[in-house]
Amino acid sequence: MSNTVIEKLLPNGVMHLSLNRPEIHNAFDDHQIDRLTSALEVAENNEHVKVVVLSGEGKSFSAGGDLSYMRHMGSNSYNENLIDAARLAKLMKTLSSLSTPTIARVHGAAFGGGVGLVSCCDFAFATPAATFCLSEVKLGMIPATIAPYIVRAVGEKAACRLFMSAEVFGSNRAWQLGLISHLSEQDSLDLDIQMFIKSLLINAPSAVERAKKIASEVSQGPIDDAMIEKTVVLIADLRASEEGKEGLSAFLEKRKPKWTL
Protein backbone atom coordinates (compact mmCIF):
# COMPACT_ATOMS: atom_id res chain seq x y z
CA MET A 1 0.00 0.00 0.00
CA SER A 2 3.08 2.27 0.11
CA ASN A 3 2.38 3.67 -3.37
CA THR A 4 -1.02 5.07 -2.38
CA VAL A 5 0.76 8.33 -1.58
CA ILE A 6 3.52 9.58 -3.87
CA GLU A 7 6.20 11.63 -2.11
CA LYS A 8 8.64 13.95 -3.86
CA LEU A 9 10.92 16.43 -2.12
CA LEU A 10 12.33 19.08 -4.46
CA PRO A 11 15.71 20.77 -3.95
CA ASN A 12 14.00 24.02 -2.92
CA GLY A 13 12.36 22.30 0.05
CA VAL A 14 8.90 21.79 -1.47
CA MET A 15 7.43 18.42 -0.53
CA HIS A 16 4.79 17.14 -2.97
CA LEU A 17 2.39 14.55 -1.54
CA SER A 18 -0.01 13.12 -4.09
CA LEU A 19 -2.91 10.78 -3.35
CA ASN A 20 -2.47 7.88 -5.74
CA ARG A 21 -5.68 5.91 -6.15
CA PRO A 22 -6.88 7.50 -9.40
CA GLU A 23 -9.03 4.51 -10.37
CA ILE A 24 -11.43 5.41 -7.53
CA HIS A 25 -10.89 9.19 -7.65
CA ASN A 26 -8.44 9.05 -4.73
CA ALA A 27 -11.12 7.93 -2.31
CA PHE A 28 -9.31 6.77 0.79
CA ASP A 29 -9.47 3.81 3.15
CA ASP A 30 -7.78 3.17 6.46
CA HIS A 31 -4.50 2.17 4.81
CA GLN A 32 -4.23 5.38 2.79
CA ILE A 33 -5.26 7.48 5.79
CA ASP A 34 -2.39 5.95 7.78
CA ARG A 35 -0.01 6.31 4.83
CA LEU A 36 -0.78 10.01 4.37
CA THR A 37 -0.58 10.68 8.10
CA SER A 38 2.83 9.02 8.21
CA ALA A 39 4.06 11.06 5.20
CA LEU A 40 2.95 14.28 6.89
CA GLU A 41 4.69 13.33 10.13
CA VAL A 42 7.91 12.63 8.23
CA ALA A 43 7.62 16.01 6.48
CA GLU A 44 7.08 17.76 9.82
CA ASN A 45 10.28 16.26 11.21
CA ASN A 46 12.39 16.98 8.12
CA GLU A 47 14.17 20.33 8.51
CA HIS A 48 14.64 20.52 4.74
CA VAL A 49 10.87 20.68 4.09
CA LYS A 50 9.75 24.29 3.68
CA VAL A 51 6.33 23.86 2.01
CA VAL A 52 3.97 20.90 1.57
CA VAL A 53 1.75 20.61 -1.52
CA LEU A 54 -1.11 18.09 -1.38
CA SER A 55 -2.64 16.89 -4.64
CA GLY A 56 -4.40 13.95 -6.27
CA GLU A 57 -3.46 11.80 -9.24
CA GLY A 58 -5.89 11.33 -12.10
CA LYS A 59 -9.18 13.16 -12.61
CA SER A 60 -9.97 14.13 -9.01
CA PHE A 61 -8.45 15.53 -5.85
CA SER A 62 -10.26 13.13 -3.52
CA ALA A 63 -13.76 11.67 -3.40
CA GLY A 64 -13.56 11.07 0.37
CA GLY A 65 -14.01 7.56 1.77
CA ASP A 66 -14.16 4.74 -0.75
CA LEU A 67 -17.31 2.63 -0.97
CA SER A 68 -15.79 -0.70 0.03
CA TYR A 69 -14.17 0.94 3.03
CA MET A 70 -17.47 2.52 4.13
CA ARG A 71 -19.29 -0.77 3.58
CA HIS A 72 -16.81 -2.47 5.87
CA MET A 73 -17.22 0.25 8.51
CA GLY A 74 -20.94 -0.47 8.54
CA SER A 75 -20.25 -3.92 9.99
CA ASN A 76 -17.73 -2.70 12.57
CA SER A 77 -18.39 -2.77 16.30
CA TYR A 78 -18.83 0.49 18.21
CA ASN A 79 -15.27 0.34 19.55
CA GLU A 80 -13.89 -0.42 16.09
CA ASN A 81 -15.69 2.64 14.74
CA LEU A 82 -14.23 4.76 17.52
CA ILE A 83 -10.73 3.64 16.53
CA ASP A 84 -11.43 4.21 12.85
CA ALA A 85 -12.86 7.70 13.38
CA ALA A 86 -9.83 8.57 15.52
CA ARG A 87 -7.61 7.56 12.61
CA LEU A 88 -9.22 10.12 10.28
CA ALA A 89 -9.26 12.74 13.03
CA LYS A 90 -5.52 12.23 13.52
CA LEU A 91 -4.90 12.77 9.79
CA MET A 92 -6.81 16.04 9.77
CA LYS A 93 -5.12 17.32 12.94
CA THR A 94 -1.67 16.36 11.63
CA LEU A 95 -2.26 18.23 8.37
CA SER A 96 -3.84 21.24 10.07
CA SER A 97 -1.08 21.59 12.67
CA LEU A 98 1.88 21.18 10.31
CA SER A 99 4.33 23.97 11.09
CA THR A 100 5.27 24.60 7.46
CA PRO A 101 2.87 26.23 4.95
CA THR A 102 0.52 23.75 3.26
CA ILE A 103 -1.11 24.08 -0.15
CA ALA A 104 -3.96 21.99 -1.60
CA ARG A 105 -3.91 21.57 -5.39
CA VAL A 106 -7.56 20.91 -6.21
CA HIS A 107 -8.89 19.70 -9.54
CA GLY A 108 -11.95 17.60 -10.27
CA ALA A 109 -13.95 16.38 -7.29
CA ALA A 110 -13.26 17.07 -3.63
CA PHE A 111 -16.01 15.35 -1.66
CA GLY A 112 -16.46 14.47 2.01
CA GLY A 113 -13.08 13.90 3.60
CA GLY A 114 -11.50 15.44 0.51
CA VAL A 115 -13.09 18.76 1.48
CA GLY A 116 -11.67 18.18 4.95
CA LEU A 117 -8.16 17.91 3.53
CA VAL A 118 -8.65 21.16 1.61
CA SER A 119 -9.92 22.98 4.69
CA CYS A 120 -6.93 21.82 6.73
CA CYS A 121 -4.45 23.41 4.31
CA ASP A 122 -3.31 27.01 4.69
CA PHE A 123 -3.86 27.74 1.00
CA ALA A 124 -5.89 26.03 -1.69
CA PHE A 125 -5.65 26.49 -5.45
CA ALA A 126 -8.57 25.18 -7.50
CA THR A 127 -9.53 25.06 -11.16
CA PRO A 128 -12.92 26.25 -12.49
CA ALA A 129 -13.87 22.59 -13.03
CA ALA A 130 -13.36 21.65 -9.38
CA THR A 131 -16.46 20.59 -7.47
CA PHE A 132 -17.04 20.23 -3.75
CA CYS A 133 -19.62 18.43 -1.62
CA LEU A 134 -20.13 17.38 1.98
CA SER A 135 -22.46 14.51 1.18
CA GLU A 136 -22.41 12.61 4.47
CA VAL A 137 -26.08 13.24 5.36
CA LYS A 138 -27.11 11.37 2.20
CA LEU A 139 -25.64 8.29 3.86
CA GLY A 140 -27.11 8.98 7.28
CA MET A 141 -23.80 10.35 8.53
CA ILE A 142 -22.36 13.76 9.38
CA PRO A 143 -18.88 15.21 8.64
CA ALA A 144 -17.99 15.11 12.34
CA THR A 145 -14.21 14.64 12.35
CA ILE A 146 -13.66 17.27 9.65
CA ALA A 147 -16.26 19.70 11.02
CA PRO A 148 -13.86 21.83 13.13
CA TYR A 149 -11.72 22.58 10.08
CA ILE A 150 -14.66 23.25 7.75
CA VAL A 151 -16.21 25.66 10.27
CA ARG A 152 -12.87 27.41 10.73
CA ALA A 153 -12.50 27.77 6.96
CA VAL A 154 -15.99 28.97 5.96
CA GLY A 155 -17.74 29.98 9.20
CA GLU A 156 -20.52 28.37 11.19
CA LYS A 157 -23.48 29.56 9.10
CA ALA A 158 -22.07 28.43 5.75
CA ALA A 159 -20.81 25.16 7.23
CA CYS A 160 -24.22 24.37 8.69
CA ARG A 161 -25.84 24.86 5.29
CA LEU A 162 -23.28 22.69 3.51
CA PHE A 163 -23.52 19.97 6.16
CA MET A 164 -27.34 19.81 6.02
CA SER A 165 -27.94 20.28 2.29
CA ALA A 166 -25.16 18.06 0.91
CA GLU A 167 -25.23 20.38 -2.10
CA VAL A 168 -22.59 20.20 -4.79
CA PHE A 169 -20.89 23.55 -5.34
CA GLY A 170 -18.21 24.83 -7.67
CA SER A 171 -14.91 26.58 -7.26
CA ASN A 172 -16.39 30.08 -7.51
CA ARG A 173 -18.64 29.36 -4.54
CA ALA A 174 -15.76 27.71 -2.69
CA TRP A 175 -13.68 30.85 -3.25
CA GLN A 176 -16.49 33.11 -2.02
CA LEU A 177 -16.79 31.01 1.13
CA GLY A 178 -13.06 31.08 1.78
CA LEU A 179 -12.59 27.33 1.36
CA ILE A 180 -10.12 27.97 -1.45
CA SER A 181 -7.75 30.92 -1.63
CA HIS A 182 -6.90 31.00 -5.34
CA LEU A 183 -8.70 30.28 -8.61
CA SER A 184 -6.49 29.09 -11.48
CA GLU A 185 -7.14 27.87 -14.99
CA GLN A 186 -6.25 24.23 -15.48
CA ASP A 187 -3.33 24.98 -17.79
CA SER A 188 -1.82 27.52 -15.37
CA LEU A 189 -2.57 25.73 -12.08
CA ASP A 190 0.91 24.35 -11.50
CA LEU A 191 2.64 27.53 -12.61
CA ASP A 192 0.44 29.63 -10.31
CA ILE A 193 1.31 27.35 -7.40
CA GLN A 194 5.02 27.51 -8.24
CA MET A 195 4.95 31.31 -8.37
CA PHE A 196 3.11 31.48 -5.05
CA ILE A 197 5.60 29.11 -3.44
CA LYS A 198 8.43 31.28 -4.75
CA SER A 199 6.90 34.26 -2.96
CA LEU A 200 6.57 32.23 0.24
CA LEU A 201 10.16 31.03 0.20
CA ILE A 202 11.66 34.52 0.15
CA ASN A 203 10.12 35.18 3.57
CA ALA A 204 11.90 34.47 6.84
CA PRO A 205 11.26 30.76 7.52
CA SER A 206 10.94 30.96 11.31
CA ALA A 207 8.73 34.04 11.03
CA VAL A 208 6.44 32.21 8.59
CA GLU A 209 6.14 29.31 11.02
CA ARG A 210 5.41 31.61 13.96
CA ALA A 211 2.95 33.66 11.91
CA LYS A 212 0.97 30.51 11.21
CA LYS A 213 1.04 29.56 14.88
CA ILE A 214 0.01 32.97 16.22
CA ALA A 215 -2.96 33.17 13.85
CA SER A 216 -4.26 29.93 15.34
CA GLU A 217 -3.56 30.91 18.93
CA VAL A 218 -5.20 34.35 18.90
CA SER A 219 -8.32 32.99 17.23
CA GLN A 220 -9.05 30.67 20.15
CA GLY A 221 -9.64 33.07 23.00
CA PRO A 222 -10.62 36.56 24.11
CA ILE A 223 -8.35 39.54 23.56
CA ASP A 224 -7.48 39.76 27.23
CA ASP A 225 -4.35 40.77 29.14
CA ALA A 226 -2.89 37.25 28.82
CA MET A 227 -3.24 37.24 25.05
CA ILE A 228 -1.84 40.75 24.73
CA GLU A 229 1.13 39.78 26.92
CA LYS A 230 1.78 36.75 24.72
CA THR A 231 1.92 38.93 21.60
CA VAL A 232 4.18 41.47 23.29
CA VAL A 233 6.65 38.76 24.38
CA LEU A 234 6.57 37.16 20.95
CA ILE A 235 7.46 40.32 19.05
CA ALA A 236 10.22 41.12 21.55
CA ASP A 237 11.66 37.62 21.11
CA LEU A 238 11.57 37.95 17.33
CA ARG A 239 13.27 41.34 17.36
CA ALA A 240 16.08 39.86 19.45
CA SER A 241 16.45 36.76 17.26
CA GLU A 242 19.18 36.33 14.65
CA GLU A 243 16.55 36.08 11.94
CA GLY A 244 14.82 39.25 13.09
CA LYS A 245 18.10 41.17 13.22
CA GLU A 246 19.07 39.96 9.76
CA GLY A 247 15.69 40.92 8.31
CA LEU A 248 15.84 44.45 9.71
CA SER A 249 19.49 44.90 8.66
CA ALA A 250 18.75 43.73 5.13
CA PHE A 251 15.82 46.12 4.87
CA LEU A 252 17.84 49.10 6.07
CA GLU A 253 20.80 48.17 3.87
CA LYS A 254 18.50 47.58 0.87
CA ARG A 255 19.73 44.07 0.20
CA LYS A 256 18.23 40.59 0.15
CA PRO A 257 18.25 38.92 3.56
CA LYS A 258 20.34 35.83 4.17
CA TRP A 259 18.07 33.62 6.21
CA THR A 260 20.63 30.82 6.60
CA LEU A 261 22.93 32.42 9.15
Summary of the structure (lengths in Angstrom):
residues: 261
radius of gyration: 19.5
end to end distance: 40.8
largest distance: 66.6
contacts: 815
relative contact order: 0.10
helix: 54%
strand: 15%
